[in-house]
């Protein structure tokens, strides 16, 4: 009789489905057992946790600075590509040997790190670009930069790197201030915990309290509907992943 209650698995439900089924099950429980203190306590706990879960669903996903960080990263990579491209072109210029020599010297500095920059993380990329900028700030490199008159390209790279670092620090600070309970991942377990507790109590008492059997039948129907859809979706995903 209680097979659907016993097989209730909130972990395979989407957050939206968990909110919807929580409201439905709470209404059923409250209607059939309005005077049961334990049921009422669980219902109130589920409702309170669902309110937080709904807030999490309505809040922006992820850190608001994530897009800014990606944009800043693209800007510094573009600045580095511009510098590298100019140096590569000048290093092939036979008609201007001094410029060719200066460009070849600087290109060795830039290419030494740039070859792997596209394949590494933000933090490692920052380290690589900082190493390039540090090397470009040494006397011999500075002399080559002046000779080629590319102070603006080097400055653009430094500016882009500084902008990235500032956004990265802001993102870390913002992430540290976030309340984990107001995220979907942080709130789901609490809602699932109280809802499962309510169902477990009803399941354990259904033979001892006269109002519970009709409630159990209605709860089973609601659970069967949502879990059937969720399990079918999981099966489709597993089938698609195995192809």
C-alpha positions in Angstrom: 0.0 0.0 0.0 2.9 2.4 0.8 5.2 1.3 -2.0 5.4 4.8 -3.5 6.0 6.5 -0.1 8.8 4.0 0.6 10.4 4.5 -2.8 10.2 8.3 -2.7 13.7 9.6 -3.9 13.9 13.4 -3.8 17.5 13.3 -5.1 16.3 12.5 -8.7 13.8 15.4 -8.7 14.6 18.8 -10.1 14.5 21.6 -7.7 11.3 22.9 -9.3 9.7 19.4 -9.0 10.8 19.2 -5.3 9.1 22.5 -4.6 5.9 21.4 -6.4 5.6 18.0 -4.8 6.5 19.4 -1.4 3.5 21.8 -1.6 1.2 19.1 -2.8 2.2 16.5 -0.1 1.9 19.1 2.6 -1.6 20.1 1.5 -2.6 16.4 1.5 -1.1 15.8 5.0 -2.6 18.9 6.5 -6.1 18.1 5.1 -6.1 14.5 6.4 -4.4 15.0 9.7 -5.1 18.6 10.9 -4.8 17.7 14.6 -1.7 15.5 14.5 1.1 17.5 16.1 3.9 15.6 14.4 2.4 16.0 11.0 1.8 19.7 11.6 5.4 20.2 12.8 6.8 18.4 9.7 4.5 20.4 7.4 5.7 23.7 8.9 9.3 22.6 8.5 8.8 21.6 4.9 7.1 24.9 4.1 9.8 26.9 5.7 12.6 25.1 3.8 10.6 25.3 0.5 10.4 29.1 0.9 14.2 29.2 1.1 14.5 26.9 -1.9 12.1 29.1 -3.9 14.3 32.1 -3.1 17.3 30.2 -4.3 15.5 29.3 -7.5 14.7 33.0 -8.1 18.2 34.3 -7.4 20.8 34.6 -10.2 22.7 31.4 -10.8 26.4 31.5 -9.9 28.5 34.5 -9.2 27.5 37.7 -11.0 31.2 38.4 -11.7 31.8 35.2 -13.6 30.9 36.7 -16.9 33.0 39.8 -16.2 35.9 37.5 -15.3 35.6 35.6 -18.6 35.4 38.9 -20.5 38.6 40.2 -18.7 40.4 36.9 -19.5 39.5 37.2 -23.2 40.8 40.8 -23.2 44.2 39.8 -21.7 44.5 36.9 -24.1 43.6 39.2 -27.0 46.2 41.7 -25.8 48.8 39.0 -25.7 47.9 37.7 -29.1 48.3 41.3 -30.5 51.7 41.6 -29.0 52.8 38.2 -30.2 51.4 38.7 -33.7 53.2 42.0 -34.1 56.5 40.6 -32.9 56.2 37.6 -35.2 55.7 39.9 -38.1 58.6 42.2 -37.2 60.9 39.2 -36.6 60.7 38.3 -40.3 61.5 41.8 -41.5 64.8 41.5 -43.3 64.9 45.1 -44.4 65.2 46.3 -40.8 67.8 44.1 -39.1 67.8 45.9 -35.8 64.0 45.8 -35.4 64.1 42.1 -36.5 66.7 41.4 -33.8 64.7 43.2 -31.1 61.4 41.5 -32.2 63.1 38.1 -32.2 64.4 38.6 -28.6 61.0 39.7 -27.3 59.2 37.0 -29.2 61.2 34.3 -27.4 60.0 35.7 -24.1 56.4 35.9 -25.2 56.2 32.5 -27.0 57.9 30.7 -24.2 54.7 31.1 -22.1 52.0 31.7 -24.8 52.4 28.3 -26.3 50.6 26.8 -23.2 48.4 29.7 -22.1 45.3 28.6 -23.9 45.4 25.2 -22.3 45.7 26.2 -18.6 43.5 27.5 -15.8 42.8 31.2 -14.9 45.3 31.1 -12.1 48.1 29.5 -14.1 47.4 31.8 -17.0 47.8 34.8 -14.6 51.2 33.4 -13.5 52.3 33.0 -17.1 51.3 36.5 -18.1 52.9 38.0 -15.0 56.1 36.2 -15.9 56.0 37.6 -19.4 55.4 41.1 -18.1 58.2 40.7 -15.5 60.6 39.6 -18.3 59.5 42.5 -20.5 60.3 44.9 -17.7 64.0 44.0 -17.6 66.5 46.5 -19.1 67.3 44.6 -22.3 63.7 43.9 -23.1 62.7 47.5 -22.3 65.3 48.7 -24.8 63.9 46.4 -27.5 60.3 47.7 -26.7 61.5 51.3 -27.1 63.3 50.4 -30.3 60.1 48.8 -31.8 57.9 51.6 -30.3 55.4 49.0 -28.9 55.0 50.5 -25.5 51.3 50.7 -26.1 51.0 47.0 -26.8 52.9 46.1 -23.7 50.8 48.6 -21.7 47.6 47.1 -23.0 48.6 43.7 -21.8 49.5 45.0 -18.4 46.3 46.9 -18.1 44.2 43.8 -19.2 46.0 41.6 -16.7 45.4 44.1 -13.9 41.7 44.3 -14.8 41.5 40.5 -14.6 43.2 40.4 -11.2 40.9 43.0 -9.8 37.8 41.2 -11.0 39.2 37.9 -9.7 39.7 39.3 -6.2 36.2 40.8 -6.2 34.7 37.4 -7.3 36.5 35.6 -4.4 35.3 38.2 -1.9 31.7 38.0 -3.2 31.8 34.2 -3.1 33.0 34.2 0.5 30.0 36.4 1.5 27.4 34.3 -0.1 25.0 32.4 2.2 25.2 28.7 1.2 21.7 28.0 2.5 20.3 30.3 -0.2 21.7 28.3 -3.0 19.8 25.5 -4.6 22.6 23.0 -3.7 22.6 24.3 -0.1 18.8 24.2 0.4 17.7 21.1 -1.4 19.0 18.6 1.3 17.0 20.4 4.0 13.7 20.3 2.1 14.3 16.7 1.2 15.1 15.8 4.8 11.9 17.2 6.3 9.7 15.9 3.5 11.2 12.4 3.8 10.7 12.7 7.6 7.0 13.5 7.1 6.5 10.6 4.8 8.4 8.2 7.1 6.2 9.2 10.0 3.0 8.7 8.0 4.3 5.4 6.7 5.1 4.2 10.2 1.7 5.2 11.7 -0.7 4.5 8.9 -2.1 1.3 10.6 -2.4 2.9 14.0 -4.2 6.2 13.1 -7.6 5.9 11.4 -7.2 9.1 9.3 -3.9 7.9 7.8 -4.9 5.2 5.3 -6.9 7.6 3.0 -4.1 10.1 3.3 -1.5 7.4 2.4 -3.6 6.5 -0.7 -3.6 10.1 -1.8 0.1 10.6 -1.0 0.9 7.5 -3.0 -0.9 8.9 -6.0 0.9 12.2 -5.9 4.3 10.6 -5.4 3.7 8.0 -8.2 3.0 10.7 -10.7 6.1 12.9 -10.0 8.5 9.9 -9.5 7.3 8.2 -12.6 8.2 11.2 -14.7 11.6 11.7 -12.9 12.6 8.1 -13.3 11.6 8.1 -17.0 13.7 11.2 -17.5 16.7 9.6 -15.7 16.4 6.5 -17.9 16.4 8.6 -21.1 19.5 10.5 -20.0 21.3 7.2 -19.1 20.3 5.7 -22.5 21.5 8.8 -24.3 24.8 8.9 -22.4 25.5 5.2 -23.2 25.2 5.7 -27.0 
